[in-house]
Amino acid sequence: MLLLPGGAARAEEKEMHSTTVMVYLCGSDLESRFGAATDDIREMAASRFDSRYTTVLIMAGGARAWKSGQDAKKTAIIELGAHGMRKVQSSEEPMNMADAATLKAFLEYGYAQYPTERHALILWGHGGGPEEGLFADELHREDSLTLDEIRTALSEGIPAGEKLEWIGFDACLMASDETARAVEDYADFLIASQEREDISGWNYSFLKGLEEDADGGETGQRIIEAYAADTAEEQEEKTLECIRLR
């Protein structure tokens, strides 16, 4: 506690951290059939995070149709932040979300246009483990993004001398030694599940309070707690873990 003149006391203020959370979101049939991507984007927007310190930047594509009304023939970058929800960029034709070049371009855009103290990356979509990789882009023959492609995108898309505070996989089966080795040079923490995830995926309420987390480990703990609270009454076993990569 800090003692003020006259004996009054106030709690010591926490150090605040600014973060750009980049969400690379391949909708696939999770969106075209169930609207799961749109639901999660709305959940992010509804989390009431502090836009003075946190910006959420989403690249959305890879689905034949969108519950939100997004044009499936274009890949959009959406900003959630001080200006509310707004589209800041849109491609003329659908980009392959399972191509390392697309992920690289998104990382470059996020770092260049949204310079903050910290950057984090969430890869959202289908997960098939280290052998099958991520995604099933409906507009590009169900193409998948391999761990090698993820490593290439990270190495070429993150500026020299920079590192992600944390990288998360809101996807099934991506917590593995192979995944950790693929991303260990480009992030301090990995957040992922060994098991299958519910279609609803993570609980994005964790975005509120992000500015007070000392590091990606604290953020990972809160992501896990929110996820566990969501799945507490389910019978099927659920896992989510936060790994310090160094």
C-alpha positions as CSV (number, residue, x, y, z in Angstrom):
1,M,0.0,0.0,0.0
2,L,1.1,3.6,-0.6
3,L,0.5,5.9,2.4
4,L,-0.8,9.3,1.4
5,P,-0.7,12.6,3.4
6,G,-3.1,12.5,6.3
7,G,-2.8,8.8,6.7
8,A,-5.0,7.9,3.7
9,A,-3.8,4.9,1.7
10,R,-4.4,3.6,-1.8
11,A,-3.4,0.4,-3.6
12,E,-0.2,0.5,-5.5
13,E,-1.0,0.9,-9.2
14,K,-0.2,-2.0,-11.5
15,E,2.1,-1.4,-14.5
16,M,0.0,-1.3,-17.7
17,H,1.0,-3.0,-20.9
18,S,-0.2,-2.2,-24.5
19,T,-0.8,-5.3,-26.7
20,T,-1.9,-5.9,-30.2
21,V,-3.7,-9.3,-30.3
22,M,-3.6,-10.6,-33.9
23,V,-6.2,-13.3,-34.7
24,Y,-5.6,-15.3,-37.8
25,L,-9.0,-16.8,-38.4
26,C,-9.8,-19.4,-41.0
27,G,-13.6,-19.8,-40.9
28,S,-13.9,-23.1,-42.9
29,D,-17.1,-25.1,-42.2
30,L,-16.9,-24.0,-38.6
31,E,-18.3,-20.7,-39.9
32,S,-20.2,-21.7,-43.1
33,R,-22.2,-24.4,-41.2
34,F,-22.3,-23.2,-37.6
35,G,-21.3,-19.5,-37.5
36,A,-18.6,-20.2,-34.9
37,A,-16.1,-17.6,-36.2
38,T,-18.7,-14.8,-36.2
39,D,-19.8,-15.8,-32.7
40,D,-16.2,-15.6,-31.5
41,I,-15.6,-12.2,-33.1
42,R,-18.7,-10.9,-31.4
43,E,-17.5,-12.4,-28.1
44,M,-14.2,-10.6,-28.5
45,A,-16.0,-7.3,-29.1
46,A,-18.3,-7.9,-26.2
47,S,-15.5,-8.7,-23.7
48,R,-15.2,-5.0,-22.8
49,F,-11.4,-4.9,-23.0
50,D,-9.7,-1.6,-22.4
51,S,-9.1,-0.2,-25.9
52,R,-6.6,2.3,-24.5
53,Y,-4.2,-0.5,-24.1
54,T,-5.5,-3.4,-26.2
55,T,-6.3,-3.7,-29.9
56,V,-7.6,-6.9,-31.5
57,L,-6.8,-7.3,-35.2
58,I,-8.5,-10.1,-37.1
59,M,-7.8,-11.5,-40.5
60,A,-10.9,-13.5,-41.5
61,G,-11.3,-15.8,-44.5
62,G,-11.5,-19.4,-45.7
63,A,-15.2,-19.9,-45.4
64,R,-17.8,-20.3,-48.2
65,A,-20.3,-18.1,-46.3
66,W,-20.3,-15.9,-43.2
67,K,-23.1,-15.5,-40.6
68,S,-21.9,-11.9,-40.2
69,G,-22.6,-11.1,-43.9
70,Q,-19.0,-10.7,-44.8
71,D,-18.3,-11.2,-48.5
72,A,-16.7,-14.7,-48.7
73,K,-15.0,-13.7,-51.9
74,K,-12.8,-11.2,-50.0
75,T,-10.4,-11.7,-47.1
76,A,-11.0,-9.0,-44.5
77,I,-8.9,-7.4,-41.8
78,I,-11.1,-6.2,-38.9
79,E,-10.0,-4.0,-36.1
80,L,-11.6,-4.1,-32.6
81,G,-10.3,-1.2,-30.6
82,A,-10.7,2.5,-29.9
83,H,-12.8,3.0,-33.0
84,G,-15.1,0.1,-32.2
85,M,-15.4,-2.6,-34.8
86,R,-14.3,-1.6,-38.3
87,K,-13.0,-3.2,-41.4
88,V,-9.5,-1.7,-42.2
89,Q,-8.5,-3.8,-45.2
90,S,-10.1,-6.1,-47.8
91,S,-8.6,-8.2,-50.6
92,E,-10.0,-8.1,-54.1
93,E,-10.2,-11.9,-54.1
94,P,-10.1,-14.6,-51.4
95,M,-6.6,-15.2,-50.0
96,N,-5.5,-18.7,-49.1
97,M,-5.5,-18.8,-45.3
98,A,-3.5,-22.0,-45.5
99,D,-0.6,-20.3,-47.3
100,A,2.4,-19.2,-45.3
101,A,2.6,-16.0,-47.4
102,T,-0.9,-14.9,-46.2
103,L,0.1,-15.4,-42.5
104,K,3.4,-13.6,-43.2
105,A,1.5,-10.6,-44.7
106,F,-0.8,-10.4,-41.8
107,L,2.1,-10.4,-39.3
108,E,3.9,-7.7,-41.2
109,Y,0.7,-5.6,-41.3
110,G,0.1,-6.0,-37.6
111,Y,3.6,-5.0,-36.6
112,A,3.8,-2.1,-39.0
113,Q,0.4,-0.6,-38.5
114,Y,-0.2,-1.4,-34.8
115,P,3.1,-0.8,-33.0
116,T,2.6,-1.6,-29.3
117,E,4.7,-2.9,-26.4
118,R,3.6,-6.4,-27.0
119,H,2.2,-8.5,-29.9
120,A,0.4,-11.8,-29.6
121,L,-1.0,-14.2,-32.2
122,I,-4.0,-16.6,-32.1
123,L,-4.4,-19.2,-34.9
124,W,-8.2,-20.0,-35.0
125,G,-9.7,-22.9,-36.9
126,H,-9.6,-26.6,-37.4
127,G,-6.6,-28.4,-35.9
128,G,-5.3,-31.8,-36.9
129,G,-2.2,-32.1,-34.8
130,P,1.4,-31.8,-35.9
131,E,1.0,-34.1,-38.9
132,E,-2.1,-32.6,-40.4
133,G,-1.6,-29.0,-39.3
134,L,-4.3,-26.3,-39.2
135,F,-7.3,-25.3,-41.1
136,A,-9.3,-26.5,-44.1
137,D,-9.7,-23.4,-46.3
138,E,-13.0,-24.0,-48.1
139,L,-12.1,-21.6,-51.0
140,H,-8.8,-23.4,-51.7
141,R,-9.6,-27.1,-51.9
142,E,-9.6,-27.6,-48.1
143,D,-5.9,-26.6,-48.0
144,S,-4.1,-26.9,-44.6
145,L,-1.3,-24.9,-43.0
146,T,1.6,-27.1,-41.9
147,L,4.0,-26.5,-39.0
148,D,6.8,-25.8,-41.4
149,E,4.6,-23.2,-43.1
150,I,3.8,-21.6,-39.7
151,R,7.5,-21.5,-38.9
152,T,8.3,-19.9,-42.2
153,A,5.6,-17.2,-41.8
154,L,6.8,-16.4,-38.3
155,S,10.5,-16.2,-39.3
156,E,9.7,-13.9,-42.3
157,G,6.7,-11.9,-40.9
158,I,8.0,-10.9,-37.4
159,P,10.5,-8.0,-37.6
160,A,14.1,-8.7,-36.7
161,G,14.7,-8.4,-32.9
162,E,10.9,-8.8,-32.2
163,K,9.1,-11.7,-30.6
164,L,5.5,-12.6,-29.8
165,E,4.6,-12.4,-26.1
166,W,2.5,-15.5,-26.7
167,I,1.1,-17.6,-29.5
168,G,-2.2,-19.4,-29.1
169,F,-4.0,-22.1,-31.1
170,D,-7.7,-21.9,-30.7
171,A,-7.9,-25.3,-32.4
172,C,-7.9,-29.0,-31.6
173,L,-4.8,-31.2,-30.9
174,M,-2.1,-28.5,-31.3
175,A,-0.3,-28.8,-27.9
176,S,2.7,-31.0,-28.9
177,D,6.4,-31.1,-28.8
178,E,6.5,-30.6,-32.5
179,T,4.3,-27.5,-32.3
180,A,6.5,-26.1,-29.5
181,R,9.7,-26.7,-31.5
182,A,8.2,-25.0,-34.6
183,V,7.3,-21.8,-32.7
184,E,9.9,-21.6,-29.9
185,D,12.2,-19.1,-31.5
186,Y,9.3,-16.6,-32.2
187,A,7.2,-16.5,-29.0
188,D,7.8,-16.6,-25.2
189,F,4.7,-18.7,-24.4
190,L,2.5,-21.3,-26.3
191,I,-1.2,-21.8,-25.4
192,A,-2.9,-24.8,-26.9
193,S,-4.9,-28.0,-26.3
194,Q,-3.7,-31.6,-26.5
195,E,-7.3,-32.7,-26.9
196,R,-10.2,-31.7,-29.1
197,E,-11.9,-28.4,-28.4
198,D,-15.6,-27.6,-28.3
199,I,-16.9,-25.8,-31.4
200,S,-17.2,-22.7,-29.2
201,G,-13.4,-22.8,-28.6
202,W,-11.8,-20.3,-26.2
203,N,-13.7,-17.9,-23.9
204,Y,-12.6,-14.5,-25.1
205,S,-13.6,-12.7,-21.9
206,F,-9.8,-13.0,-21.0
207,L,-9.2,-9.9,-23.2
208,K,-10.6,-7.8,-20.4
209,G,-7.7,-7.1,-18.1
210,L,-5.0,-8.0,-20.6
211,E,-3.2,-4.8,-19.9
212,E,-2.5,-5.8,-16.3
213,D,-0.9,-9.2,-17.1
214,A,2.8,-9.2,-16.2
215,D,3.6,-11.5,-19.1
216,G,2.2,-14.2,-21.4
217,G,2.2,-16.7,-18.6
218,E,-0.3,-14.7,-16.6
219,T,-2.4,-14.3,-19.7
220,G,-2.2,-18.0,-20.4
221,Q,-3.4,-18.8,-16.9
222,R,-6.5,-16.5,-17.3
223,I,-7.2,-18.1,-20.7
224,I,-7.1,-21.5,-19.2
225,E,-9.3,-20.5,-16.2
226,A,-11.9,-19.0,-18.5
227,Y,-11.9,-22.1,-20.8
228,A,-12.2,-24.4,-17.8
229,A,-15.2,-22.5,-16.4
230,D,-16.9,-22.8,-19.8
231,T,-16.4,-26.6,-19.9
232,A,-16.8,-27.4,-16.2
233,E,-20.1,-29.2,-16.6
234,E,-19.2,-31.2,-19.7
235,Q,-18.5,-35.0,-19.4
236,E,-15.8,-35.1,-22.1
237,E,-12.3,-34.4,-20.9
238,K,-10.9,-31.0,-21.9
239,T,-7.3,-29.8,-21.8
240,L,-5.6,-26.4,-22.3
241,E,-2.1,-25.6,-21.3
242,C,0.3,-22.7,-21.3
243,I,4.0,-23.6,-22.0
244,R,7.0,-21.4,-21.4
245,L,9.0,-22.0,-24.6
246,R,12.4,-21.2,-23.1
